[in-house]
Amino acid sequence: MSNIREVAELAGVSVATVSRTLQQPELVSPKTRVKVTEAIEQLNYKPNLMAVKFRSGKTHNIVVLVPTVANVFFARVIRGMQEAAAAEGYSLLLVNTMGDDATEQNYARMIHTSQADGVVQLRAFNPFNDNDVTDEGLLPMVNACEILDAPKCPTVSLDNRLAAAAMTEHLVELGHQHIAMIKGPAASPLTRDRMLGFKDALQAANLSYNEELMFAGDFTLQSGYEAAERLLKQNHPVTAVVCENDEMALGAISRFKAAGLRVPQDISVSGFDNIAFSHYSDPPLTTIAQPAEEFGETAINLLIEVLKGKAKRAVKVILPYQLIIRESTGPAPAHPVNLSEPS
């Protein structure tokens, strides 16, 4: 069985460098890491990982709290995390929390039992106690995507208010004056901020806001379908719908088409996220593109800064969005159809 000295000799480095590569790879140059890794693979060296973790005091494990792994957008975020974590010698422990507070608190305790070093939280909930802070006063956590208003940790987010306003402005420019919205969960800051952006654009265009044209959803296909069904039963004219994510938009399009409506000739529909399916839907979906993989990569890099003690404050990183115009939105019809009795 090979040993660490043989690895060092083959890689042309010291035993201490091999040990450092295993314990703190971020302190070793990429070129040296490659040489050591190749030597380990060639010799089939099996380090005592428990001993490495004991000596370093670090597990190099990161807990990722995911509200639902079924969400396509989160899958892209996780891919970005995985690539960034692997580059720094960390492993991810994914938890499908279903948005349950107790579940998230339970897994956050892995920090106290030395099973993980830090947490990436993808929803607006703090699973730690206020005294669980580092010497710099930061939680061992990064909050990404759906963020708390005043967290004691770095955050990675989008300007959801400005993005939703841009989408609504696009519809207004197409001549739409009767615009509905299919919202996300009521408690979500994403829902709140995207609603505010929607209202901002209406106000800027001197269009009235109608609470009866706001329909609740939960970011799933089914909720978009069901919200569209409720929209079809109301009495107000609607020529366009802003959906707070792509999945709900796709569900809404399915229901409108089942009712005999044409998208976008009779009703325009827009989404948010630019998931892969949005490009291949019928018709292709107008949406807001978020840099999902960059969300994940940035969150991991910020967390590692916290864990190293290099982060001195709770920085807020706001990533850019892009309005993607496709065929699901078009000019407002000169004579809005009766939604409950489409022609």
For each residue, the residues with C-beta under 8 A, 3 or more apart:
1: 46
2: 6 7 43 44 45
3: 6 7 45
4: 7 8 15 18 19 45 47
5: 8 9 15
6: 2 3 9 10 43 45
7: 2 3 4 10 11 18 36 39 40 43 45
8: 4 5 11 13 14 15 17 18 39
9: 5 6 12
10: 6 7 39 42 43
11: 7 8 17 18 32 35 36 38 39
12: 9 35
13: 8 17 18 32 35 36
14: 8 17 18
15: 4 5 8 18 19
16: 19 20
17: 8 11 13 14 20 21 28 32 36
18: 4 7 8 11 13 14 15 21 22 36 39
19: 4 15 16 22 23 52
20: 16 17 23 24 25 27 28
21: 17 18 25 28 32 33 36 37
22: 18 19 25 47 52
23: 19 20 52 55 56 58
24: 20 27 28 56 58 89
25: 20 21 22 28 33 88 89
26: 88 89 304 308
27: 20 24
28: 17 20 21 24 25 32 33 36
29: 32 33
30: 33 34
31: 34 35
32: 11 13 17 21 28 29 35 36
33: 21 25 28 29 30 36 37
34: 30 31 37 38
35: 11 12 13 31 32 38 39
36: 7 11 13 17 18 21 28 32 33 39 40
37: 21 33 34 40 41
38: 11 34 35 41 42
39: 7 8 10 11 18 35 36 42 43 45
40: 7 36 37 43 45 47
41: 37 38 44
42: 10 38 39
43: 2 6 7 10 39 40
44: 2 41
45: 2 3 4 6 7 39 40
46: 1
47: 4 22 40 51 52
48: 51 52
49: 52 53
50: 53 54
51: 47 48 54 55
52: 19 22 23 47 48 49 55 56
53: 49 50 56 57 58 59 60 114
54: 50 51 57
55: 23 51 52
56: 23 24 52 53
57: 53 54 114
58: 23 24 53 117 307
59: 53 114 115 116 117
60: 53 89 90 91 117
61: 90 91 92 93 110 115 116 117
62: 81 85 90 91 92 93 116 117 118 119 120 300 303
63: 93 95 107 108 110 111 116 118 119 120
64: 78 81 92 93 94 95 119 120 122
65: 95 97 104 107 108 119 120 121 122 123 127
66: 69 71 74 78 94 95 96 97 122
67: 71 74 97 98 99 122 123 146
68: 71 74 96 98 99
69: 66 74 75 78 94 96
70:
71: 66 67 68 74 75 219 247
72: 75 76 246 247 273 275 276 277
73: 76 77 245 246 273 275 290 292
74: 66 67 68 69 71 77 78 122 145
75: 69 71 72 78 79
76: 72 73 79 80 275 292 293 296
77: 73 74 80 81 122 144 145 292 293 295 296 299
78: 64 66 69 74 75 81 82 92 94 296
79: 75 76 82 83 292 293 296
80: 76 77 83 84 292 293 294 295 296 297 300
81: 62 64 77 78 84 85 92 120 296 297 299 300
82: 78 79 85 86 92 296
83: 79 80 86 87 293 296 297
84: 80 81 87 88 296 297 300 301
85: 62 81 82 88 90 91 92 300
86: 82 83 89 90
87: 83 84
88: 25 26 84 85 300 301 304
89: 24 25 26 60 86
90: 60 61 62 85 86 117 300 304
91: 60 61 62 85
92: 61 62 64 78 81 82 85
93: 61 62 63 64 107 110 116
94: 64 66 69 78
95: 63 64 65 66 103 104 107
96: 66 68 69
97: 65 66 67 100 103 104 107 123
98: 67 68 103
99: 67 68 123 125
100: 97 103 104
101: 104 105 125 127
102: 105 106
103: 95 97 98 100 106 107
104: 65 95 97 100 101 107 108 121 125 127
105: 101 102 108 109 127 128
106: 102 103 109
107: 63 65 93 95 97 103 104 110 119 127
108: 63 65 104 105 111 119 127 128 141
109: 105 106 112 113
110: 61 63 93 107 113 115 116
111: 63 108 115 116 117 118 119 132 140
112: 109 132
113: 109 110
114: 53 57 59
115: 59 61 110 111
116: 59 61 62 63 93 110 111 119
117: 58 59 60 61 62 90 111 140 307
118: 62 63 111 140 141 142 303 304 306 307
119: 62 63 64 65 107 108 111 116 127 128 139 140 141 142 303
120: 62 63 64 65 81 141 142 144 299 300 303
121: 65 104 125 126 127 141 142 143 144
122: 64 65 66 67 74 77 144 145 146
123: 65 67 97 99 145 146 188
124: 143 146 147 148 149 188 189
125: 99 101 104 121 148
126: 121 139 141 143 148 151 152
127: 65 101 104 105 107 108 119 121 141
128: 105 108 119 132 139 140 141
129: 132
130: 133 152
131:
132: 111 112 128 129 139 140
133: 130 136 137 138 139 152
134: 137 138 139 140 306 309
135: 309
136: 133 306 309 311 312 313
137: 133 134 152
138: 133 134 152 153 154 306 311 313 314
139: 119 126 128 132 133 134 151 152 153
140: 111 117 118 119 128 132 134 153 303 306 307
141: 108 118 119 120 121 126 127 128 151 153 303 306
142: 118 119 120 121 153 154 155 156 299 300 302 303 306
143: 121 124 126 147 148 151 153 154 155 156
144: 77 120 121 122 147 155 156 157 295 296 298 299
145: 74 77 122 123 156 157 190 295
146: 67 122 123 124 157 188 189 190
147: 124 143 144 151 155 156 157 189
148: 124 125 126 143 151 155 189
149: 124 189
150:
151: 126 139 141 143 147 148 155 314
152: 126 130 133 137 138 139 314
153: 138 139 140 141 142 143 306 314
154: 138 142 143 302 303 305 306 311 314 315 316 317
155: 142 143 144 147 148 151 314 315 316 317
156: 142 143 144 145 147 295 298 299 302 317 319
157: 144 145 146 147 160 316 317 318 319
158: 163 290 318 319 321
159: 162 163 318 321
160: 157 163 164 189 190 193 194 197
161: 164 165 193 194 196 197 200
162: 159 165 166 197 321
163: 158 159 160 166 167 194 197 272 288 321 323
164: 160 161 167 168 193 194 195 196 197 198 201 242 244 272 288
165: 161 162 168 169 197 198 200 201 204
166: 162 163 169 170 197 201 288 321 323
167: 163 164 170 171 197 201 242 270 272 286 288 323
168: 164 165 171 172 179 197 198 200 201 202 242
169: 165 166 172 173 201 204 205
170: 166 167 173 174 270 286 323 325 329
171: 167 168 174 176 179 240 242 268 270 329
172: 168 169 175 176 177 179 201 202 205 207
173: 169 170
174: 170 171 240 268 329 330 331 332
175: 172 331 332
176: 171 172 179 239 240 268 332
177: 172 207 239 332
178: 213 236 237 238 239 240 336
179: 168 171 172 176 198 202 207 213 238 239 240 241 242
180: 213 214 215 231 238 240 241 242
181: 195 198 213 214 215 241 242 243 244
182: 215 216 217 223 224 227 228 231 241 242 243 244 248 249 252
183: 186 191 194 195 214 215 216 217 244
184: 188 190 191 194 217 218 219 244 245 248
185: 188 191 217 218 219
186: 183 191 216
187: 191
188: 123 124 146 184 185 191 192
189: 124 146 147 148 149 160 192 193
190: 145 146 160 184 193 194 244
191: 183 184 185 186 187 188 194 195 244
192: 188 189 195 196
193: 160 161 164 189 190 196 197
194: 160 161 163 164 183 184 190 191 197 198 244 272
195: 164 181 183 191 192 198 199 214
196: 161 164 192 193 199 200
197: 160 161 162 163 164 165 166 167 168 193 194 200 201
198: 164 165 168 179 181 194 195 201 202 242
199: 195 196 202 203 209
200: 161 165 168 196 197 203 204
201: 164 165 166 167 168 169 172 197 198 204 205
202: 168 172 179 198 199 205 207 208 209
203: 199 200 206 207 209
204: 165 169 200 201
205: 169 172 201 202
206: 203
207: 172 177 179 202 203
208: 202
209: 199 202 203
210: 213 214 236
211: 214
212: 234 236
213: 178 179 180 181 210 231 234 236 238
214: 180 181 183 195 210 211
215: 180 181 182 183 227 228 230 231
216: 182 183 186 223 227
217: 182 183 184 185 220 223 224 226 227 243 244 248
218: 184 185 223
219: 71 184 185 223 244 245 247 248
220: 217 223 224 247 248 251
221: 224 225 247 248 250 251 254
222: 225 226 251
223: 182 216 217 218 219 220 226 227 248 251
224: 182 217 220 221 227 228 243 247 248 249 250 251 252 255
225: 221 222 228 229 251 252 254 255
226: 217 222 223 229 230 251 255
227: 182 215 216 217 223 224 230 231 248 251 252
228: 182 215 224 225 231 232 241 251 252 253 254 255 256
229: 225 226 232 233 255
230: 215 226 227 233 234
231: 180 182 213 215 227 228 234 238 241 252 339
232: 228 229 255 256 259 339 340
233: 229 230 340
234: 212 213 230 231 238 339
235:
236: 178 210 212 213
237: 178 336 339
238: 178 179 180 213 231 234 241 267 336 339
239: 176 177 178 179 266 267 268 332 333 336
240: 171 174 176 178 179 180 267 268 269 270 329 332
241: 179 180 181 182 228 231 238 249 252 267 268 269 270
242: 164 167 168 171 179 180 181 182 198 270
243: 181 182 217 224 246 248 249 252 269 270 271 272
244: 164 181 182 183 184 190 191 194 217 219 248 272
245: 73 184 219 248 249 271 272 273
246: 72 73 243 249 250 271 272 273 274 275 277 278 285 287
247: 71 72 219 220 221 224 250 251 271 273 275
248: 182 184 217 219 220 221 223 224 227 243 244 245 251 252 271
249: 182 224 241 243 245 246 252 253 269 270 271 272 278 285 287 328
250: 221 224 246 247 253 254 271 277 278 281 285
251: 220 221 222 223 224 225 226 227 228 247 248 254 255
252: 182 224 225 227 228 231 241 243 248 249 255 256 269
253: 228 249 250 256 257 263 269 281 282 283 285 328
254: 221 225 228 250 251 257 258
255: 224 225 226 228 229 232 251 252 258 259
256: 228 232 252 253 259 261 263 266 267 269
257: 253 254 260 261 262 263
258: 254 255
259: 232 255 256 339 342
260: 257 342 343
261: 256 257 266 267 337 339 342
262: 257 265 266 267
263: 253 256 257 266 267 268 269 283 328
264: 267 268 269 283 327 328 329 330
265: 262 330 333
266: 239 256 261 262 263 333 337 342
267: 238 239 240 241 256 261 262 263 264 337 339
268: 171 174 176 239 240 241 263 264 286 328 329 330 332
269: 240 241 243 249 252 253 256 263 264 285 286 328 329
270: 167 170 171 240 241 242 243 249 285 286 287 328 329
271: 243 245 246 247 248 249 250 274 278 285 286 287 288 328
272: 163 164 167 194 243 244 245 246 249 287 288 290
273: 72 73 245 246 247 278 287 288 289 290 292
274: 246 271 278 279 287 288 289 290 322 324
275: 72 73 76 246 247 278
276: 72 279 280
277: 72 246 250 280 281
278: 246 249 250 271 273 274 275 281 284 285 287 324 326
279: 274 276 284 285 326
280: 276 277 284
281: 250 253 277 278 284 285 328
282: 253
283: 253 263 264 326 327 328
284: 278 279 280 281 326 327 328
285: 246 249 250 253 269 270 271 278 279 281 326 328
286: 167 170 268 269 270 271 324 325 326 327 328 329
287: 246 249 270 271 272 273 274 278 324 326
288: 163 164 166 167 271 272 273 274 321 322 323 324
289: 273 274 321 322 323 324
290: 73 158 272 273 274 295 319 321
291: 294 295 319 320
292: 73 76 77 79 80 273 295 296
293: 76 77 79 80 83 296 297
294: 80 291 297 298 319
295: 77 80 144 145 156 290 291 292 298 299 319
296: 76 77 78 79 80 81 82 83 84 144 292 293 299 300
297: 80 81 83 84 293 294 300 301
298: 144 156 294 295 301 302 317 319
299: 77 81 120 142 144 156 295 296 302 303
300: 62 80 81 84 85 88 90 120 142 296 297 303 304
301: 84 88 297 298 304 305
302: 142 154 156 298 299 305 306 311 315 317
303: 62 118 119 120 140 141 142 154 299 300 306 307
304: 26 88 90 118 300 301 307 308
305: 154 301 302 308 310 311
306: 118 134 136 138 140 141 142 153 154 302 303 309 310 311
307: 58 117 118 140 303 304
308: 26 304 305 311
309: 134 135 136 306
310: 305 306
311: 136 138 154 302 305 306 308 315
312: 136
313: 136 138
314: 138 151 152 153 154 155
315: 154 155 302 311
316: 154 155 157
317: 154 155 156 157 298 302
318: 157 158 159
319: 156 157 158 290 291 294 295 298
320: 291
321: 158 159 162 163 166 288 289 290
322: 274 288 289
323: 163 166 167 170 288 289
324: 274 278 286 287 288 289
325: 170 286 329
326: 278 279 283 284 285 286 287 329
327: 264 283 284 286 330
328: 249 253 263 264 268 269 270 271 281 283 284 285 286
329: 170 171 174 240 264 268 269 270 286 325 326
330: 174 264 265 268 327
331: 174 175
332: 174 175 176 177 239 240 268 336
333: 239 265 266 336 337
334:
335:
336: 178 237 238 239 332 333
337: 261 266 267 333 342 343
338: 341 342 343
339: 231 232 234 237 238 259 261 267 342
340: 232 233
341: 338
342: 259 260 261 266 337 338 339
343: 260 337 338
